[in-house]
Amino acid sequence: MPALKRNKTKYPGVHYIETENKKRVYYIRYRKDEKLIEEKISVRTSAQANQIRTKRTTGDPSNKERRALKAESKKWTIERLLKEYFSSRPDNKYLYDDRLRYETHLTESFGSKLVDEIILAELDRFKSRLLKKLKPASVQHVLGLLRRIVNFGVKQNFCEGLSFKIEMPKFDNKKTE
C-alpha cells in the first residue's frame, strides 16, 4: 500500500490524510517544551482541529497525557484504600482512633504510596522510628491498622498484597501491683 499523501489546510499546523473511503483524518502539529508533537485528532473539520491545536499550545493536556492522568487516578494508594475501608465500616467503634493513628503516624510515610511500593526495609525503618517514641503496644496498633488496610484492599481486589509479613513488636503487658 503506498504512503498516504498529507494535504495542507488553511490553518498552520493542521493537515489531513484522505483514507481509501474518502474520509479525512486530521493531524495537528505543535511544540510543547521545545519538542515537536504530532497528534491524530478525531474531528470533522479543519477548523475544529485548529481549535484543539490552539488549546494544546496554551497548555491543555494531550490525549496521551489525559489517559495517563486517568490511569494514575485509578491506582489504589494507602490513603484511598483507607477512605474506602472507613466508608465500608461506618459502625466500627474504633473509627476515630484509627483515623487519628493514620493521620498521626502513617500519612507521611505511606499515605501516597501504592501497596506494591512498600518494601520491608522501609517498613522496618518506620517501625524502629516509632519504637523510639512510642510503647510497643502503640506501635502494634499502628502496624495493625496498616495491615488491615492492605488486607482490605486485597480482599476487595483493589490491589495486590504485600510481598512480606508485617512483624509486630513483642511486648509483655502484665500488670505490676
MARMILUM-191441 format. One record per atom (N, C-alpha, C): residue number from 1; atom name; x, y, z. Coordinates in nm, 4 decimals. Layout:
[site NUM CA [X Y Z]] ...
REM end
This chain:
[site 1 N [0.0836 -0.1162 0.0000]] [site 1 CA [0.0000 0.0000 0.0000]] [site 1 C [0.0892 0.1240 0.0000]] [site 2 N [0.0665 0.2179 -0.0896]] [site 2 CA [0.1509 0.3366 -0.0954]] [site 2 C [0.1246 0.4283 0.0241]] [site 3 N [0.2227 0.5114 0.0519]] [site 3 CA [0.2080 0.6064 0.1625]] [site 3 C [0.0984 0.7066 0.1298]] [site 4 N [0.0202 0.7415 0.2289]] [site 4 CA [-0.0885 0.8359 0.2085]] [site 4 C [-0.0332 0.9780 0.2045]] [site 5 N [-0.0914 1.0612 0.1191]] [site 5 CA [-0.0429 1.1965 0.0994]] [site 5 C [-0.1038 1.2900 0.2037]] [site 6 N [-0.0189 1.3733 0.2617]] [site 6 CA [-0.0645 1.4736 0.3567]] [site 6 C [-0.1111 1.5959 0.2791]] [site 7 N [-0.2288 1.6433 0.3130]] [site 7 CA [-0.2851 1.7612 0.2478]] [site 7 C [-0.2883 1.8768 0.3465]] [site 8 N [-0.2496 1.9953 0.2995]] [site 8 CA [-0.2491 2.1139 0.3847]] [site 8 C [-0.3900 2.1695 0.3978]] [site 9 N [-0.4105 2.2423 0.5062]] [site 9 CA [-0.5343 2.3178 0.5245]] [site 9 C [-0.4968 2.4653 0.5331]] [site 10 N [-0.5954 2.5508 0.5481]] [site 10 CA [-0.5640 2.6931 0.5588]] [site 10 C [-0.5112 2.7305 0.6971]] [site 11 N [-0.5118 2.6363 0.7898]] [site 11 CA [-0.4627 2.6604 0.9253]] [site 11 C [-0.3213 2.6056 0.9396]] [site 12 N [-0.2293 2.6834 0.9984]] [site 12 CA [-0.0936 2.6324 1.0173]] [site 12 C [-0.0921 2.5224 1.1233]] [site 13 N [-0.0142 2.4184 1.0973]] [site 13 CA [-0.0029 2.3087 1.1920]] [site 13 C [-0.1151 2.2076 1.1842]] [site 14 N [-0.2061 2.2227 1.0885]] [site 14 CA [-0.3179 2.1300 1.0719]] [site 14 C [-0.3121 2.0741 0.9307]] [site 15 N [-0.3112 1.9433 0.9174]] [site 15 CA [-0.3184 1.8790 0.7863]] [site 15 C [-0.4029 1.7526 0.7980]] [site 16 N [-0.4358 1.6957 0.6841]] [site 16 CA [-0.5217 1.5778 0.6850]] [site 16 C [-0.4740 1.4769 0.5821]] [site 17 N [-0.5208 1.3554 0.6002]] [site 17 CA [-0.4956 1.2457 0.5067]] [site 17 C [-0.6307 1.1899 0.4675]] [site 18 N [-0.6496 1.1710 0.3382]] [site 18 CA [-0.7743 1.1096 0.2917]] [site 18 C [-0.7545 0.9587 0.2876]] [site 19 N [-0.8462 0.8879 0.3492]] [site 19 CA [-0.8383 0.7423 0.3501]] [site 19 C [-0.8997 0.6877 0.2218]] [site 20 N [-0.8967 0.5575 0.2074]] [site 20 CA [-0.9485 0.4940 0.0861]] [site 20 C [-1.0977 0.5174 0.0683]] [site 21 N [-1.1723 0.5306 0.1762]] [site 21 CA [-1.3164 0.5532 0.1649]] [site 21 C [-1.3513 0.7020 0.1739]] [site 22 N [-1.2564 0.7885 0.1358]] [site 22 CA [-1.2749 0.9339 0.1223]] [site 22 C [-1.3043 1.0061 0.2540]] [site 23 N [-1.2660 0.9478 0.3646]] [site 23 CA [-1.2791 1.0163 0.4933]] [site 23 C [-1.1483 1.0886 0.5233]] [site 24 N [-1.1596 1.2005 0.5918]] [site 24 CA [-1.0415 1.2784 0.6270]] [site 24 C [-1.0013 1.2494 0.7719]] [site 25 N [-0.8742 1.2238 0.7902]] [site 25 CA [-0.8166 1.2039 0.9228]] [site 25 C [-0.7249 1.3225 0.9482]] [site 26 N [-0.7575 1.4035 1.0484]] [site 26 CA [-0.6822 1.5260 1.0755]] [site 26 C [-0.5694 1.5000 1.1745]] [site 27 N [-0.4586 1.5687 1.1485]] [site 27 CA [-0.3421 1.5649 1.2355]] [site 27 C [-0.3055 1.7080 1.2711]] [site 28 N [-0.2626 1.7283 1.3938]] [site 28 CA [-0.2150 1.8607 1.4338]] [site 28 C [-0.0698 1.8491 1.4772]] [site 29 N [0.0039 1.9567 1.4562]] [site 29 CA [0.1432 1.9652 1.4989]] [site 29 C [0.1585 2.0895 1.5844]] [site 30 N [0.2291 2.0744 1.6937]] [site 30 CA [0.2557 2.1879 1.7819]] [site 30 C [0.3808 2.1583 1.8625]] [site 31 N [0.4337 2.2614 1.9240]] [site 31 CA [0.5525 2.2459 2.0074]] [site 31 C [0.5132 2.2606 2.1537]] [site 32 N [0.5661 2.1700 2.2333]] [site 32 CA [0.5452 2.1767 2.3775]] [site 32 C [0.6810 2.1553 2.4425]] [site 33 N [0.7244 2.2522 2.5196]] [site 33 CA [0.8572 2.2482 2.5823]] [site 33 C [0.9663 2.2247 2.4785]] [site 34 N [0.9586 2.2965 2.3696]] [site 34 CA [1.0544 2.2913 2.2588]] [site 34 C [1.0618 2.1539 2.1926]] [site 35 N [0.9583 2.0746 2.2071]] [site 35 CA [0.9539 1.9425 2.1457]] [site 35 C [0.8367 1.9401 2.0482]] [site 36 N [0.8616 1.8955 1.9253]] [site 36 CA [0.7577 1.8904 1.8233]] [site 36 C [0.6700 1.7677 1.8467]] [site 37 N [0.5404 1.7912 1.8548]] [site 37 CA [0.4452 1.6833 1.8812]] [site 37 C [0.3444 1.6793 1.7680]] [site 38 N [0.3182 1.5589 1.7177]] [site 38 CA [0.2148 1.5404 1.6165]] [site 38 C [0.1100 1.4470 1.6754]] [site 39 N [-0.0153 1.4865 1.6627]] [site 39 CA [-0.1232 1.4125 1.7266]] [site 39 C [-0.2385 1.3935 1.6291]] [site 40 N [-0.2938 1.2739 1.6278]] [site 40 CA [-0.4109 1.2441 1.5460]] [site 40 C [-0.5350 1.2922 1.6208]] [site 41 N [-0.6221 1.3630 1.5498]] [site 41 CA [-0.7407 1.4223 1.6106]] [site 41 C [-0.8642 1.3684 1.5402]] [site 42 N [-0.9646 1.3327 1.6178]] [site 42 CA [-1.0885 1.2827 1.5569]] [site 42 C [-1.1927 1.3943 1.5569]] [site 43 N [-1.1891 1.4760 1.4521]] [site 43 CA [-1.2853 1.5847 1.4330]] [site 43 C [-1.3343 1.5808 1.2887]] [site 44 N [-1.4337 1.6620 1.2583]] [site 44 CA [-1.4920 1.6613 1.1238]] [site 44 C [-1.4361 1.7695 1.0331]] [site 45 N [-1.3910 1.8810 1.0911]] [site 45 CA [-1.3443 1.9913 1.0072]] [site 45 C [-1.2057 2.0360 1.0502]] [site 46 N [-1.1393 2.1068 0.9596]] [site 46 CA [-1.0066 2.1584 0.9912]] [site 46 C [-1.0147 2.2708 1.0947]] [site 47 N [-1.1257 2.3430 1.0994]] [site 47 CA [-1.1428 2.4490 1.1993]] [site 47 C [-1.1469 2.3897 1.3404]] [site 48 N [-1.2157 2.2775 1.3562]] [site 48 CA [-1.2195 2.2112 1.4869]] [site 48 C [-1.0806 2.1619 1.5260]] [site 49 N [-1.0074 2.1083 1.4286]] [site 49 CA [-0.8711 2.0626 1.4555]] [site 49 C [-0.7834 2.1796 1.4978]] [site 50 N [-0.8027 2.2954 1.4350]] [site 50 CA [-0.7250 2.4137 1.4712]] [site 50 C [-0.7588 2.4604 1.6126]] [site 51 N [-0.8846 2.4523 1.6519]] [site 51 CA [-0.9225 2.4895 1.7884]] [site 51 C [-0.8535 2.3992 1.8908]] [site 52 N [-0.8498 2.2710 1.8617]] [site 52 CA [-0.7828 2.1771 1.9525]] [site 52 C [-0.6335 2.2072 1.9572]] [site 53 N [-0.5753 2.2396 1.8412]] [site 53 CA [-0.4329 2.2728 1.8354]] [site 53 C [-0.4021 2.3950 1.9216]] [site 54 N [-0.4865 2.4979 1.9152]] [site 54 CA [-0.4618 2.6171 1.9977]] [site 54 C [-0.4766 2.5855 2.1466]] [site 55 N [-0.5689 2.4968 2.1809]] [site 55 CA [-0.5815 2.4556 2.3213]] [site 55 C [-0.4561 2.3830 2.3680]] [site 56 N [-0.4016 2.2967 2.2822]] [site 56 CA [-0.2814 2.2210 2.3189]] [site 56 C [-0.1614 2.3144 2.3375]] [site 57 N [-0.1503 2.4148 2.2519]] [site 57 CA [-0.0364 2.5059 2.2641]] [site 57 C [-0.0476 2.5941 2.3877]] [site 58 N [-0.1699 2.6194 2.4344]] [site 58 CA [-0.1860 2.7016 2.5548]] [site 58 C [-0.1756 2.6203 2.6829]] [site 59 N [-0.1688 2.4877 2.6735]] [site 59 CA [-0.1451 2.4088 2.7937]] [site 59 C [-0.2418 2.2962 2.8205]] [site 60 N [-0.3443 2.2766 2.7400]] [site 60 CA [-0.4346 2.1629 2.7596]] [site 60 C [-0.3573 2.0324 2.7413]] [site 61 N [-0.3820 1.9313 2.8237]] [site 61 CA [-0.3101 1.8048 2.8069]] [site 61 C [-0.3552 1.7311 2.6807]] [site 62 N [-0.2616 1.6592 2.6210]] [site 62 CA [-0.2945 1.5813 2.5019]] [site 62 C [-0.3737 1.4574 2.5426]] [site 63 N [-0.4222 1.3849 2.4427]] [site 63 CA [-0.4990 1.2632 2.4707]] [site 63 C [-0.4153 1.1637 2.5505]] [site 64 N [-0.2895 1.1519 2.5128]] [site 64 CA [-0.1994 1.0587 2.5806]] [site 64 C [-0.1810 1.0991 2.7275]] [site 65 N [-0.1623 1.2291 2.7508]] [site 65 CA [-0.1445 1.2770 2.8881]] [site 65 C [-0.2718 1.2597 2.9701]] [site 66 N [-0.3867 1.2835 2.9079]] [site 66 CA [-0.5136 1.2658 2.9795]] [site 66 C [-0.5341 1.1200 3.0176]] [site 67 N [-0.5002 1.0292 2.9271]] [site 67 CA [-0.5137 0.8862 2.9591]] [site 67 C [-0.4209 0.8474 3.0732]] [site 68 N [-0.2985 0.9008 3.0718]] [site 68 CA [-0.2036 0.8704 3.1792]] [site 68 C [-0.2541 0.9236 3.3132]] [site 69 N [-0.3098 1.0442 3.3139]] [site 69 CA [-0.3653 1.1003 3.4379]] [site 69 C [-0.4833 1.0185 3.4878]] [site 70 N [-0.5668 0.9732 3.3953]] [site 70 CA [-0.6825 0.8928 3.4336]] [site 70 C [-0.6380 0.7587 3.4922]] [site 71 N [-0.5372 0.6968 3.4285]] [site 71 CA [-0.4862 0.5697 3.4800]] [site 71 C [-0.4210 0.5895 3.6167]] [site 72 N [-0.3520 0.7008 3.6339]] [site 72 CA [-0.2877 0.7300 3.7618]] [site 72 C [-0.3908 0.7494 3.8721]] [site 73 N [-0.5021 0.8116 3.8383]] [site 73 CA [-0.6040 0.8358 3.9403]] [site 73 C [-0.6772 0.7084 3.9800]] [site 74 N [-0.6692 0.6052 3.8983]] [site 74 CA [-0.7351 0.4790 3.9306]] [site 74 C [-0.6520 0.3909 4.0226]] [site 75 N [-0.5258 0.4259 4.0436]] [site 75 CA [-0.4398 0.3437 4.1278]] [site 75 C [-0.4804 0.3587 4.2739]] [site 76 N [-0.4665 0.2508 4.3473]] [site 76 CA [-0.5108 0.2470 4.4867]] [site 76 C [-0.3931 0.2746 4.5798]] [site 77 N [-0.3844 0.3969 4.6282]] [site 77 CA [-0.2846 0.4320 4.7286]] [site 77 C [-0.3368 0.3894 4.8657]] [site 78 N [-0.2500 0.3940 4.9638]] [site 78 CA [-0.2902 0.3587 5.1002]] [site 78 C [-0.3999 0.4539 5.1477]] [site 79 N [-0.3869 0.5817 5.1153]] [site 79 CA [-0.4879 0.6789 5.1589]] [site 79 C [-0.6239 0.6503 5.0958]] [site 80 N [-0.6241 0.6168 4.9690]] [site 80 CA [-0.7508 0.5861 4.9013]] [site 80 C [-0.8116 0.4570 4.9569]] [site 81 N [-0.7263 0.3580 4.9856]] [site 81 CA [-0.7747 0.2343 5.0475]] [site 81 C [-0.8339 0.2627 5.1854]] [site 82 N [-0.7690 0.3516 5.2605]] [site 82 CA [-0.8180 0.3853 5.3943]] [site 82 C [-0.9563 0.4497 5.3873]] [site 83 N [-0.9760 0.5417 5.2940]] [site 83 CA [-1.1071 0.6062 5.2803]] [site 83 C [-1.2143 0.5034 5.2469]] [site 84 N [-1.1813 0.4114 5.1585]] [site 84 CA [-1.2772 0.3066 5.1224]] [site 84 C [-1.3016 0.2137 5.2414]] [site 85 N [-1.1952 0.1832 5.3159]] [site 85 CA [-1.2056 0.0983 5.4345]] [site 85 C [-1.2984 0.1615 5.5381]] [site 86 N [-1.2811 0.2899 5.5648]] [site 86 CA [-1.3658 0.3587 5.6623]] [site 86 C [-1.5097 0.3704 5.6143]] [site 87 N [-1.5292 0.3949 5.4858]] [site 87 CA [-1.6666 0.4086 5.4360]] [site 87 C [-1.7408 0.2752 5.4366]] [site 88 N [-1.6670 0.1649 5.4277]] [site 88 CA [-1.7326 0.0343 5.4303]] [site 88 C [-1.7602 -0.0139 5.5727]] [site 89 N [-1.7011 0.0528 5.6715]] [site 89 CA [-1.7206 0.0149 5.8117]] [site 89 C [-1.7626 0.1358 5.8956]] [site 90 N [-1.8797 0.1916 5.8708]] [site 90 CA [-1.9207 0.3099 5.9479]] [site 90 C [-1.9542 0.2781 6.0934]] [site 91 N [-1.9845 0.1512 6.1238]] [site 91 CA [-2.0209 0.1142 6.2602]] [site 91 C [-1.9005 0.0701 6.3438]] [site 92 N [-1.7800 0.0835 6.2906]] [site 92 CA [-1.6593 0.0464 6.3627]] [site 92 C [-1.6420 0.1401 6.4822]] [site 93 N [-1.6371 0.0838 6.6029]] [site 93 CA [-1.6305 0.1686 6.7216]] [site 93 C [-1.4916 0.2297 6.7413]] [site 94 N [-1.3921 0.1817 6.6692]] [site 94 CA [-1.2573 0.2365 6.6797]] [site 94 C [-1.2228 0.3270 6.5617]] [site 95 N [-1.3227 0.3710 6.4892]] [site 95 CA [-1.3014 0.4531 6.3703]] [site 95 C [-1.2249 0.5813 6.4038]] [site 96 N [-1.2636 0.6477 6.5092]] [site 96 CA [-1.1978 0.7722 6.5490]] [site 96 C [-1.0507 0.7470 6.5834]] [site 97 N [-1.0246 0.6417 6.6610]] [site 97 CA [-0.8868 0.6094 6.6996]] [site 97 C [-0.8027 0.5734 6.5777]] [site 98 N [-0.8602 0.4924 6.4887]] [site 98 CA [-0.7864 0.4527 6.3685]] [site 98 C [-0.7555 0.5729 6.2802]] [site 99 N [-0.8510 0.6636 6.2678]] [site 99 CA [-0.8277 0.7835 6.1863]] [site 99 C [-0.7143 0.8672 6.2455]] [site 100 N [-0.7131 0.8828 6.3772]] [site 100 CA [-0.6052 0.9582 6.4415]] [site 100 C [-0.4709 0.8876 6.4256]] [site 101 N [-0.4697 0.7559 6.4403]] [site 101 CA [-0.3451 0.6808 6.4216]] [site 101 C [-0.2911 0.7002 6.2806]] [site 102 N [-0.3816 0.6930 6.1830]] [site 102 CA [-0.3391 0.7091 6.0441]] [site 102 C [-0.2827 0.8489 6.0206]] [site 103 N [-0.3577 0.9512 6.0629]] [site 103 CA [-0.3146 1.0889 6.0380]] [site 103 C [-0.1855 1.1223 6.1123]] [site 104 N [-0.1691 1.0663 6.2318]] [site 104 CA [-0.0518 1.0971 6.3119]] [site 104 C [0.0725 1.0232 6.2640]] [site 105 N [0.0586 0.8959 6.2297]] [site 105 CA [0.1770 0.8142 6.2060]] [site 105 C [0.1951 0.7671 6.0615]] [site 106 N [0.0885 0.7327 5.9929]] [site 106 CA [0.1027 0.6681 5.8624]] [site 106 C [0.0982 0.7631 5.7432]] [site 107 N [0.0380 0.8797 5.7570]] [site 107 CA [0.0181 0.9687 5.6426]] [site 107 C [0.1489 1.0055 5.5742]] [site 108 N [0.2468 1.0503 5.6504]] [site 108 CA [0.3731 1.0956 5.5916]] [site 108 C [0.4467 0.9830 5.5207]] [site 109 N [0.4563 0.8684 5.5841]] [site 109 CA [0.5387 0.7606 5.5308]] [site 109 C [0.4707 0.6800 5.4214]] [site 110 N [0.3403 0.6541 5.4351]] [site 110 CA [0.2758 0.5606 5.3432]] [site 110 C [0.1510 0.6140 5.2734]] [site 111 N [0.1042 0.7325 5.3052]] [site 111 CA [-0.0225 0.7825 5.2528]] [site 111 C [-0.0326 0.7844 5.1017]] [site 112 N [0.0711 0.8311 5.0338]] [site 112 CA [0.0650 0.8444 4.8883]] [site 112 C [0.1258 0.7253 4.8152]] [site 113 N [0.1637 0.6218 4.8876]] [site 113 CA [0.2274 0.5058 4.8239]] [site 113 C [0.1259 0.4017 4.7818]] [site 114 N [0.1606 0.3300 4.6755]] [site 114 CA [0.0845 0.2125 4.6365]] [site 114 C [0.1290 0.0972 4.7250]] [site 115 N [0.0458 -0.0034 4.7370]] [site 115 CA [0.0785 -0.1162 4.8249]] [site 115 C [0.2047 -0.1876 4.7765]] [site 116 N [0.2188 -0.2050 4.6456]] [site 116 CA [0.3357 -0.2774 4.5955]] [site 116 C [0.4637 -0.1941 4.5999]] [site 117 N [0.4554 -0.0660 4.6359]] [site 117 CA [0.5751 0.0168 4.6514]] [site 117 C [0.6347 0.0057 4.7914]] [site 118 N [0.5615 -0.0523 4.8846]] [site 118 CA [0.6096 -0.0649 5.0222]] [site 118 C [0.7054 -0.1832 5.0288]] [site 119 N [0.8259 -0.1576 5.0798]] [site 119 CA [0.9249 -0.2643 5.0918]] [site 119 C [0.9532 -0.2898 5.2401]] [site 120 N [1.0076 -0.4065 5.2670]] [site 120 CA [1.0303 -0.4489 5.4050]] [site 120 C [1.1284 -0.3572 5.4776]] [site 121 N [1.2358 -0.3162 5.4106]] [site 121 CA [1.3350 -0.2303 5.4757]] [site 121 C [1.2727 -0.0975 5.5179]] [site 122 N [1.1879 -0.0437 5.4338]] [site 122 CA [1.1206 0.0823 5.4661]] [site 122 C [1.0269 0.0653 5.5857]] [site 123 N [0.9555 -0.0463 5.5888]] [site 123 CA [0.8647 -0.0727 5.7000]] [site 123 C [0.9419 -0.0938 5.8302]] [site 124 N [1.0575 -0.1610 5.8218]] [site 124 CA [1.1401 -0.1805 5.9416]] [site 124 C [1.1940 -0.0478 5.9951]] [site 125 N [1.2367 0.0413 5.9046]] [site 125 CA [1.2830 0.1736 5.9485]] [site 125 C [1.1694 0.2508 6.0149]] [site 126 N [1.0507 0.2409 5.9564]] [site 126 CA [0.9329 0.3077 6.0120]] [site 126 C [0.9023 0.2536 6.1516]] [site 127 N [0.9084 0.1206 6.1650]] [site 127 CA [0.8784 0.0573 6.2937]] [site 127 C [0.9810 0.0977 6.3999]] [site 128 N [1.1087 0.0993 6.3641]] [site 128 CA [1.2107 0.1371 6.4626]] [site 128 C [1.1994 0.2848 6.5010]] [site 129 N [1.1592 0.3698 6.4068]] [site 129 CA [1.1364 0.5112 6.4379]] [site 129 C [1.0200 0.5270 6.5357]] [site 130 N [0.9142 0.4486 6.5165]] [site 130 CA [0.8002 0.4547 6.6084]] [site 130 C [0.8362 0.4010 6.7463]] [site 131 N [0.9162 0.2936 6.7497]] [site 131 CA [0.9527 0.2342 6.8787]] [site 131 C [1.0370 0.3285 6.9640]] [site 132 N [1.1060 0.4238 6.9004]] [site 132 CA [1.1853 0.5197 6.9773]] [site 132 C [1.0974 0.6159 7.0558]] [site 133 N [0.9783 0.6453 7.0037]] [site 133 CA [0.8944 0.7440 7.0714]] [site 133 C [0.7638 0.6878 7.1270]] [site 134 N [0.7274 0.5645 7.0921]] [site 134 CA [0.6018 0.5057 7.1392]] [site 134 C [0.6275 0.3739 7.2103]] [site 135 N [0.5303 0.3307 7.2872]] [site 135 CA [0.5349 0.1996 7.3516]] [site 135 C [0.5088 0.0918 7.2467]] [site 136 N [0.5560 -0.0309 7.2709]] [site 136 CA [0.5359 -0.1382 7.1734]] [site 136 C [0.3895 -0.1656 7.1404]] [site 137 N [0.3000 -0.1519 7.2369]] [site 137 CA [0.1581 -0.1765 7.2090]] [site 137 C [0.1031 -0.0724 7.1117]] [site 138 N [0.1466 0.0524 7.1251]] [site 138 CA [0.1014 0.1577 7.0337]] [site 138 C [0.1532 0.1326 6.8928]] [site 139 N [0.2778 0.0886 6.8829]] [site 139 CA [0.3349 0.0559 6.7519]] [site 139 C [0.2580 -0.0597 6.6899]] [site 140 N [0.2203 -0.1552 6.7729]] [site 140 CA [0.1425 -0.2680 6.7225]] [site 140 C [0.0070 -0.2214 6.6688]] [site 141 N [-0.0551 -0.1254 6.7333]] [site 141 CA [-0.1827 -0.0724 6.6850]] [site 141 C [-0.1657 -0.0028 6.5496]] [site 142 N [-0.0576 0.0734 6.5339]] [site 142 CA [-0.0331 0.1450 6.4079]] [site 142 C [-0.0060 0.0455 6.2953]] [site 143 N [0.0805 -0.0522 6.3217]] [site 143 CA [0.1110 -0.1524 6.2190]] [site 143 C [-0.0106 -0.2395 6.1894]] [site 144 N [-0.0911 -0.2656 6.2912]] [site 144 CA [-0.2145 -0.3420 6.2703]] [site 144 C [-0.3109 -0.2686 6.1791]] [site 145 N [-0.3190 -0.1370 6.1939]] [site 145 CA [-0.4038 -0.0576 6.1049]] [site 145 C [-0.3536 -0.0663 5.9614]] [site 146 N [-0.2230 -0.0541 5.9424]] [site 146 CA [-0.1664 -0.0662 5.8076]] [site 146 C [-0.1972 -0.2033 5.7488]] [site 147 N [-0.1813 -0.3064 5.8296]] [site 147 CA [-0.2092 -0.4425 5.7830]] [site 147 C [-0.3566 -0.4593 5.7472]] [site 148 N [-0.4460 -0.4049 5.8289]] [site 148 CA [-0.5899 -0.4144 5.7996]] [site 148 C [-0.6256 -0.3430 5.6700]] [site 149 N [-0.5649 -0.2266 5.6473]] [site 149 CA [-0.5922 -0.1517 5.5240]] [site 149 C [-0.5482 -0.2321 5.4023]] [site 150 N [-0.4278 -0.2882 5.4085]] [site 150 CA [-0.3758 -0.3663 5.2954]] [site 150 C [-0.4602 -0.4912 5.2737]] [site 151 N [-0.4941 -0.5611 5.3811]] [site 151 CA [-0.5761 -0.6819 5.3677]] [site 151 C [-0.7145 -0.6502 5.3127]] [site 152 N [-0.7701 -0.5365 5.3501]] [site 152 CA [-0.8985 -0.4938 5.2949]] [site 152 C [-0.8865 -0.4748 5.1436]] [site 153 N [-0.7796 -0.4092 5.0998]] [site 153 CA [-0.7581 -0.3885 4.9566]] [site 153 C [-0.7430 -0.5186 4.8809]] [site 154 N [-0.6768 -0.6159 4.9418]] [site 154 CA [-0.6589 -0.7467 4.8776]] [site 154 C [-0.7921 -0.8200 4.8690]] [site 155 N [-0.8692 -0.8188 4.9773]] [site 155 CA [-0.9981 -0.8890 4.9776]] [site 155 C [-1.0965 -0.8290 4.8785]] [site 156 N [-1.0903 -0.6980 4.8583]] [site 156 CA [-1.1808 -0.6311 4.7646]] [site 156 C [-1.1254 -0.6305 4.6216]] [site 157 N [-1.0092 -0.6916 4.5996]] [site 157 CA [-0.9416 -0.6960 4.4693]] [site 157 C [-0.9066 -0.5572 4.4174]] [site 158 N [-0.8704 -0.4663 4.5067]] [site 158 CA [-0.8259 -0.3339 4.4662]] [site 158 C [-0.6770 -0.3341 4.4355]] [site 159 N [-0.6022 -0.4229 4.5007]] [site 159 CA [-0.4572 -0.4232 4.4848]] [site 159 C [-0.4029 -0.5613 4.5197]] [site 160 N [-0.2750 -0.5790 4.4926]] [site 160 CA [-0.2039 -0.6999 4.5333]] [site 160 C [-0.1589 -0.6814 4.6781]] [site 161 N [-0.1347 -0.7905 4.7463]] [site 161 CA [-0.0923 -0.7818 4.8855]] [site 161 C [0.0555 -0.7512 4.8982]] [site 162 N [0.0997 -0.7363 5.0221]] [site 162 CA [0.2414 -0.7154 5.0482]] [site 162 C [0.3170 -0.8443 5.0191]] [site 163 N [0.4419 -0.8314 4.9794]] [site 163 CA [0.5214 -0.9495 4.9474]] [site 163 C [0.5880 -1.0077 5.0719]] [site 164 N [0.5568 -0.9541 5.1877]] [site 164 CA [0.6150 -0.9997 5.3136]] [site 164 C [0.5104 -0.9888 5.4233]] [site 165 N [0.5415 -1.0491 5.5367]] [site 165 CA [0.4510 -1.0438 5.6508]] [site 165 C [0.4974 -0.9324 5.7444]] [site 166 N [0.4033 -0.8548 5.7944]] [site 166 CA [0.4375 -0.7468 5.8872]] [site 166 C [0.4631 -0.8075 6.0247]] [site 167 N [0.5855 -0.7906 6.0739]] [site 167 CA [0.6230 -0.8422 6.2055]] [site 167 C [0.5856 -0.7397 6.3119]] [site 168 N [0.5075 -0.7835 6.4077]] [site 168 CA [0.4651 -0.6956 6.5164]] [site 168 C [0.5685 -0.6984 6.6283]] [site 169 N [0.5859 -0.5871 6.6998]] [site 169 CA [0.6791 -0.5872 6.8128]] [site 169 C [0.6238 -0.6719 6.9275]] [site 170 N [0.7124 -0.7391 6.9966]] [site 170 CA [0.6731 -0.8229 7.1099]] [site 170 C [0.6709 -0.7372 7.2360]] [site 171 N [0.5724 -0.7613 7.3201]] [site 171 CA [0.5665 -0.6881 7.4462]] [site 171 C [0.4958 -0.7725 7.5499]] [site 172 N [0.5216 -0.7412 7.6747]] [site 172 CA [0.4612 -0.8112 7.7868]] [site 172 C [0.3742 -0.7105 7.8606]] [site 173 N [0.2453 -0.7346 7.8621]] [site 173 CA [0.1511 -0.6372 7.9164]] [site 173 C [0.1031 -0.6752 8.0563]] [site 174 N [0.1870 -0.7406 8.1327]] [site 174 CA [0.1468 -0.7826 8.2665]] [site 174 C [0.1357 -0.6621 8.3584]] [site 175 N [0.0376 -0.6687 8.4471]] [site 175 CA [0.0213 -0.5625 8.5456]] [site 175 C [0.1187 -0.5859 8.6605]] [site 176 N [0.1739 -0.4790 8.7086]] [site 176 CA [0.2599 -0.4885 8.8271]] [site 176 C [0.1872 -0.4216 8.9429]] [site 177 N [0.1677 -0.4970 9.0518]] [site 177 CA [0.0936 -0.4417 9.1661]] [site 177 C [0.1796 -0.4351 9.2872]] 
REM end
